[in-house]
Amino acid sequence: MSANAPTTEVPLHLTAGALSEIRRLMQEQAGTGKEYLRVGVKGGGCSGLTYVLEFDQRQPDDLLFIMDEVPVVVQPMHLLYLHGMTIDYETGLNARGFVFINPNAKSTCGCGTSFST
């Protein structure tokens, strides 16, 4: 398999709502050179790790997944924390934004963007 080819086994799931919002945001990002959706984690937050969801350029060691025509990049070392996760997008009155449903998280913070394993 070529280093530039997408990986076929997708480690996470984007719901229809998340895909719709991501496509809308991708149109706003057009022409910026940040044509990939980066999903990952970083240290911080009230529970220890925080999710990363941003548009970015592809790095040489990134894994590439195509999810319903959306190019998603993930650092290999982040798969441990992201495997099996679902990302949704809520538009309710009390909550609006991306929601991370992670079966690997032992605990999460009240806002849902931070977790521990």
Secondary structure, 3 states (H helix, E strand, C coil): CCCCCCCCCCCCEECHHHHHHHHHHHHHHCCCCCCEEEEEEEECCCCCEEEEEEEECCCCCCEEEEECCEEEEECHHHHHHHCCCEEEEEECCCCEEEEEECCCCCEECCCCCEEEC
